[in-house]
Amino acid sequence: MSEQVKEPLFSKKNRKLITDPLSENNPVTIQVLGICSALAITVSLEQAVVMGLSVLAVVSVGNVVISLLRNLIPDRIRIIIQLVAAASLVIIVNEVLKAFLPDMAEKLSVFVGLIITNCILMGRYEAFAMMNKPWPSFLDGIGNSLGYVWILLAVSFFRELFGTGKLFGMTILGDSIEKTGLYAYGYMNNNLIILAPFALFCVAIIIWIQRSVNKSLIEK
Amino acid sequence: MVDYINIAIKGIFVENMIFAYFLGMCSYLAVSKTVKTASGLGAAVIFVLGVTVPVNWLLENYVLKEGALSWLGDEFKTLDLSFLAFIMFIAVVAAIVQLVEMLVEKFAPALYGALGIFLPLIAVNCSILGGALFMQERQYSTIGEATVFAVSSGIGWFIAIVALAAIREKIKYSHVPAPLKGLGITFIITGLMGIAFMSFSGISL
């Protein structure tokens, strides 16, 4: 074993683990995982950032944990073990959010809990961490969560900007009541964008653009 | 009785699991290619929600909530275990799904044939855990209310997935722009259906 060539920490293969999920193998737009939360909490950028970081933490740490345990987990009950690992991590995230960002925890309500059943988690645990070493698993977790995060950020950017005229809660387009900025010229916030269905349209548009650029992704 | 009807209408239409909260979206998108499989999964969701939410309600009210353990004696009165909710709920969901699968296989082979492959899938369907978490958040006062809420949410989910599957069966014959084929157009259809369902949101019950 000692003669085994040691792979550099950021070898080409490992770098690919991070970059692949950002576009070609994006968890949201290509693998269709983790849609529920991607749509529900993208009303504002702030929520998207907090949610994204929570998922990042749970997927990457969980991947390492599952990967370390992968030779000990009996095949028949692996789903339960993965769920328990995920649930414990989510409890930690939830308690941290409640302690340091109580307003945010209130706004995200059940969706923090629903990280447990976020398919990205189970998908990565089952498909990657169960058969790979901890370090690649960690990178894979980071890569996939970043793929998820950028979709969240893109969707919530448009929804917050055009829905409320704000970004991160700061006014960008002017004040809609006092008619300053763009609003002086008769611009109006589009309230439809804040509502649930528009998130679906946003993701659809991202998919459309992505698949127009990369034709190999088009479904038959 | 009126309460129950209100909760049921709210669960099916006003606060539809799919269109208002996007719960169970992954399997909703993945298993909606034909009406037959969609109705199988929909039925399984109604069934599992109807069983797990009442069990989780009991767990919440007699074990987890602050003071819920007072039936054990005075010293347990101040105990608050609600931080354990996630892990307990998901364990209950996974265990019940497994149990239901075995029972159905033994006593109703025909039903098992119809639901078979969908049952294990359901353990990680967000709508099931979501149902339990909403039940916790909304504090239903009786187990009856919780059950009605669970079953009606399931029916709402069933309607949504069957309707989408029916539309997708037809859309195969239409000229969808190539990059939108499959996933993209499904998102747009769901969005349009969501807008239609939003017309219920004005109803105050």
HADDOCK unambig.tbl for C-alpha pairs under 7 A between the chains (distance, minus, plus):
assign (segid A and resid 32 and name CA) (segid B and resid 26 and name CA) 6.57 0.50 0.50
assign (segid A and resid 33 and name CA) (segid B and resid 26 and name CA) 6.04 0.50 0.50
assign (segid A and resid 34 and name CA) (segid B and resid 26 and name CA) 6.74 0.50 0.50
assign (segid A and resid 35 and name CA) (segid B and resid 25 and name CA) 6.02 0.50 0.50
assign (segid A and resid 35 and name CA) (segid B and resid 26 and name CA) 6.06 0.50 0.50
assign (segid A and resid 36 and name CA) (segid B and resid 22 and name CA) 4.94 0.50 0.50
assign (segid A and resid 36 and name CA) (segid B and resid 23 and name CA) 5.41 0.50 0.50
assign (segid A and resid 36 and name CA) (segid B and resid 24 and name CA) 6.56 0.50 0.50
assign (segid A and resid 36 and name CA) (segid B and resid 25 and name CA) 5.26 0.50 0.50
assign (segid A and resid 36 and name CA) (segid B and resid 26 and name CA) 6.99 0.50 0.50
assign (segid A and resid 39 and name CA) (segid B and resid 22 and name CA) 6.83 0.50 0.50
assign (segid A and resid 40 and name CA) (segid B and resid 21 and name CA) 6.13 0.50 0.50
assign (segid A and resid 40 and name CA) (segid B and resid 22 and name CA) 6.27 0.50 0.50
assign (segid A and resid 80 and name CA) (segid B and resid 94 and name CA) 7.00 0.50 0.50
assign (segid A and resid 84 and name CA) (segid B and resid 87 and name CA) 6.57 0.50 0.50
assign (segid A and resid 87 and name CA) (segid B and resid 86 and name CA) 6.18 0.50 0.50
assign (segid A and resid 87 and name CA) (segid B and resid 87 and name CA) 5.17 0.50 0.50
assign (segid A and resid 88 and name CA) (segid B and resid 87 and name CA) 6.63 0.50 0.50
assign (segid A and resid 91 and name CA) (segid B and resid 83 and name CA) 6.98 0.50 0.50
assign (segid A and resid 91 and name CA) (segid B and resid 86 and name CA) 6.81 0.50 0.50
assign (segid A and resid 110 and name CA) (segid B and resid 133 and name CA) 6.04 0.50 0.50
assign (segid A and resid 110 and name CA) (segid B and resid 134 and name CA) 6.89 0.50 0.50
assign (segid A and resid 113 and name CA) (segid B and resid 86 and name CA) 6.35 0.50 0.50
assign (segid A and resid 114 and name CA) (segid B and resid 126 and name CA) 6.43 0.50 0.50
assign (segid A and resid 114 and name CA) (segid B and resid 129 and name CA) 6.97 0.50 0.50
assign (segid A and resid 114 and name CA) (segid B and resid 130 and name CA) 6.60 0.50 0.50
assign (segid A and resid 117 and name CA) (segid B and resid 124 and name CA) 5.18 0.50 0.50
assign (segid A and resid 117 and name CA) (segid B and resid 125 and name CA) 6.44 0.50 0.50
assign (segid A and resid 117 and name CA) (segid B and resid 126 and name CA) 5.36 0.50 0.50
assign (segid A and resid 196 and name CA) (segid B and resid 20 and name CA) 6.29 0.50 0.50
assign (segid A and resid 197 and name CA) (segid B and resid 191 and name CA) 4.38 0.50 0.50
assign (segid A and resid 197 and name CA) (segid B and resid 192 and name CA) 6.98 0.50 0.50
assign (segid A and resid 197 and name CA) (segid B and resid 194 and name CA) 5.43 0.50 0.50
assign (segid A and resid 197 and name CA) (segid B and resid 195 and name CA) 6.12 0.50 0.50
assign (segid A and resid 198 and name CA) (segid B and resid 191 and name CA) 6.54 0.50 0.50
assign (segid A and resid 200 and name CA) (segid B and resid 187 and name CA) 5.41 0.50 0.50
assign (segid A and resid 200 and name CA) (segid B and resid 188 and name CA) 6.30 0.50 0.50
assign (segid A and resid 200 and name CA) (segid B and resid 191 and name CA) 5.41 0.50 0.50
assign (segid A and resid 201 and name CA) (segid B and resid 187 and name CA) 6.58 0.50 0.50
assign (segid A and resid 201 and name CA) (segid B and resid 188 and name CA) 5.52 0.50 0.50
assign (segid A and resid 201 and name CA) (segid B and resid 191 and name CA) 6.31 0.50 0.50
assign (segid A and resid 204 and name CA) (segid B and resid 184 and name CA) 4.77 0.50 0.50
assign (segid A and resid 204 and name CA) (segid B and resid 187 and name CA) 5.68 0.50 0.50
assign (segid A and resid 204 and name CA) (segid B and resid 188 and name CA) 6.27 0.50 0.50
assign (segid A and resid 207 and name CA) (segid B and resid 184 and name CA) 5.99 0.50 0.50
assign (segid A and resid 208 and name CA) (segid B and resid 179 and name CA) 5.37 0.50 0.50
assign (segid A and resid 208 and name CA) (segid B and resid 180 and name CA) 5.40 0.50 0.50
assign (segid A and resid 208 and name CA) (segid B and resid 184 and name CA) 6.50 0.50 0.50
assign (segid A and resid 211 and name CA) (segid B and resid 179 and name CA) 5.01 0.50 0.50
assign (segid A and resid 212 and name CA) (segid B and resid 179 and name CA) 5.50 0.50 0.50
assign (segid A and resid 218 and name CA) (segid B and resid 178 and name CA) 6.60 0.50 0.50
assign (segid A and resid 218 and name CA) (segid B and resid 179 and name CA) 5.35 0.50 0.50
assign (segid A and resid 219 and name CA) (segid B and resid 181 and name CA) 5.95 0.50 0.50
assign (segid A and resid 219 and name CA) (segid B and resid 182 and name CA) 6.11 0.50 0.50
